[in-house]
Amino acid sequence: MLINILNASIFILLGCGSIVLGVQRGPRISTTVLEGYPDELNVSPFTKVGKKLYNFGQSKVSWFQANLICRSMGGYLASIENQNEMSELSDYLKANYPTDRWWWLSGSDLQGEGDFYWYRTGERLTYTDWSIGQPDNAGGSENCVHLWYKDPKFQMNDWICSQAAFYICEADKPTTVVVSVF
């Protein structure tokens, strides 16, 4: 937030749990927040696929462990919001990994059978691409969503949360801030 009063700038900096107030004399500063980020930006350990940033975990863990791992990386288990994202992710997985891998996503119906929500946002899955006959809650204990390959693409399935699978972490898009001094 930037407020200009008579040739002096009063600024408020919010972040890291603290508020800093100050008065600046002389040059004025203007900031602009832009959508997106430069293509050359290093987003490691994440990879840009379509418009999202993903990390493809290389160990098999439970859905609960996958959530913790993604959070420790500054991300969260991936959510798929539309057909375009599903196609881009499926194509990327087919091109870069064996198709016999199963991949955890953030969806679950742990709060109520058959009501699937994304863990990070708490929003109901509005887009789904379930494999034929899924979700089926086989054995009465399949509550977490993963991707498995059903030729010709990856599709969603419900599975036992404590089972080990690979995982896909998603990171928030970086924000580009342009700072001008005049």
N, C-alpha and C positions, 0 to 999 in steps of 0.2 A: 504494500500500500504506500503510495507516495502523495504527500500533500505539499504544495508550494505556497509559502507565505512570504511576501516581500523579498525577493532575492535570497532567501534562505530556505532550505528544504528540511522539513521535519519528516523523519522516516521511522517506520515501525517495521521491524524485522521479526517475523514469526518463524519459528522452527526449533527443532530439537528440544521442545518442551519449555522454551523460554521466550520472553518478549524483551527486545532491546529497543529503547527509545533514544533518539539522538537528534542533534541539530547540525546541519551541514551548511557551511557558508562557502560561497564560491561556485564551482561548477554544479550544474544541475544534472541529475541522472534520470533517465527515462527507461522503463523496462517494458518489453512486449513479449507476451507468451505466444508461441506459434504451435500449431498442430504438427505432429510428426517430429522427425529428427533426421539429421543428415545420414545418407546411406553409408558413409565411411565411418560412422560412429561404432566403436568397439563395444558390442553388447555381450561379450563373453561373460559367463559361460552359457549364455542363451544364443539361440539361432533364430534369425528372422524367417518365418514361414508365412507368406501372405502378409497380412498387416499385424501379425502377432509375434511375440517373442517366446520361444519354447526352449526348454532343456529336456533332453531325452535321457532319463536315468538309465545307467548301465548295470544296475544290480536289481535283483528281484526282492521285493519287500511287500509287506501287507499294505493295504490301503491307508491304515492309520500311520504307519511308518513313512509312507510316501508323502503324506500331508506334512509331517514334521520335517522331512528332508527338504521339501520345497520351501517351507517357511524359513529354514535355516539359510537358504540361498537368496532370500529376499523375494521369493515368489510364492506360488500356491499351485495346487493341482489344477490342471487345465480344465476349462469349460468351453464347450462348443456351442456357439450361439446361432449359427445358420448353416445352410447347405454349402455355401462357398468355403467357409472355414473347415467344414468336414471334408470336402473334396481336396482342399490344399493339404490338410494334415494327412489324409489317407495317401495321397500321391507322394508326399514327402517320405512317409514311413515305408511305402513300397519300394521307393528308389534307394533308400539308405539303410534299411534294416531287414533282417530275415522276416518273412511273413508269419512265422510260427510264434512270434512274440506277442504277448498280451500286454496292454498298456492301461494303467489306472488313469481315470479322469476324476474330477472332483464330485461327480454326481452320486447321490445316495438316497435311499428311502428309509434311512434309519429312524426318522421321526414318525413314520407312518407307512405301512405297507402299501406299495403302489403309487405313493406320492413322492416323486423324485425331485430333489432340489439340488442346486449347486452349493457345495459346502462353503465356498468363500463368500458368495453374495447372499445366500439364503433365498435366492429366486428359483421358482419352479422351472424345470426344463421345458422351455417353450418350443425348442427345436430338438427333435430326436431322429436318429437313424438306427432304429433297433434292427438287429438281425431277425430273420423270420422266426416267429414264435416267442420272441422276447419282448419285454422281460417276463420270465416265467417263475421266478422265485423257487427254483427247483430245490426240493428238500426243505423248503420253508425257511431258508437262511441266506438267500442271495440278496444283499442289500446295497452293494456298491457297484458303480458303473465302470466298465473297462471297455477298451476297443479290442476286438479280435478280427482276424482276417477271414472273410467269407467271400471267396472269389466272385467278383473282381475287385473288391475293395474292403477296407476296414469298416466295421459296423459296431454299434453299441450292444452290450450284453450286461445283464446283472450277474453278479458273482459274489461268492463268499468273501467278505472284507478281510478276513485273516489269512487268506491265501496269498502266496507270493507271485507278484507280477512286476514287470517293468513299469515305469511311471513317466508321465509327461508333466513337467512343471511349466507354468506360464508366468511371465513377468509383466508388470504394468509397463506401458509404453513410456519411454523417457520423455520428459518435457523439455523443449528448447526455449530458452529465455534469451532474448537479445537485449543487451544493456547498452544504452547510448549515453555518452557524457557530453554535455555541451555547456 
